[in-house]
Structure formats: C-alpha cells, structure tokens
Amino acid sequence: MITMSLRTAALGLLLAGAAPVLAQTAPPPPPHGMMAGKADGHHGKRMFSTLSEAGRQTMREAMRSGSDKRAEREQVRAARDRMLAALDADKLDMAALRKAMDDERAASNASHESRKAAMLAAFSKLSTADRKAFVAEARSMRDRMADRVGKWRERRGSGGPGTPPPGMDD
C-alpha cells in the first residue's frame, strides 16, 4: 500500500515537472500590423506598413532567412512525440524521457536562436526612423491585443488569472 502511494506520488511529481514542457504551444502568429498579406486582407494593413520601403524589405528578408523553419518545427514535434511515447509506455524509461525532453529543448532553442540572429541583423540595418516606426507598430499591436483579450474576458464574465485566451477554452 505504501509502495503504491509512493509510486503514485512519484508519478504525480514527474507529470507536474513535465507539464510545462508538454504544454508548450507553437509561437503565436505575427501581429496584425506586421503580418504578410495583401492590402485587402488583415484589415487593409501591409506588413510593416509604417516602415520605409527599404525597412520593409529588410524585415521581410529577415523573416524569410535563416534555417528551414518547417524542418525545425518537425524536429520539435518529433521530440514531443517521443516524450509522449515514453510517458505512455507501461514501464517508464526515464533515460528515454529525459533524452526526448533534452532534444525538444535543443531543437526549440536552435530555432529561437536562428530567428533571433536574423532579427538582430535586420534591426542593426534599420534606420532610426524605421526602428521607431517598428516600435510604434509593436506597441500598437500589443495594445490592440490587450484590448481584444479584455473584451473577450468581459463577454465571458471572467478575466481572472488563469483564464484561457480566445480559442483556448475548448
């Protein structure tokens, strides 16, 4: 009986420790004012619409450059699948689980570093005016998103901590 309780407690601790890794979601899409799209889509906004043409081109190139994003996502997904397989097994293989978790983190970090390097290089090429325009767009997008989430919470009659964002409550 005590052995069963210890096993249950140990499994609970393991799952609680793995939950943040397993619960990671894909990064959110780029904000409205910064999304690629036609002028008739996305509420008539062009990508980086307040930047100069040279600034827009620099940012577009940065977003397209770097490593193969599809391959990076596949590496992360494969590592997460291995984590779930290890957890689903009748006998928990801690070494396999640890390796899958390490692989997932390494793939995520590599993808992040690639995007970060491309963005840093692009920011270094922008004029002061373009950097300020980028910041203004980013702040505007952040404020629009906060407003949308606030309105959603009002409609739901909620708004406290832990309330899922729109689309995440299903």
Buried (B, 14 or more C-beta within 10 A) or exposed (E): EEEEEEEEEEEEEBEEEBEEBEEEEEEEEEBBBBBEBEEEEBEEBBBBBBBBEEBBBBBBEBBEBBBEEEEBBEBBEBBBEBBEEBBEEEEEEEEBBEBBBEBBBEBBEBBEEBBEBBBEBBBEBBEEEBBEBBEEBEEBBEEEBEEEBEEBBEEEEEEEEEEEEEEEEE
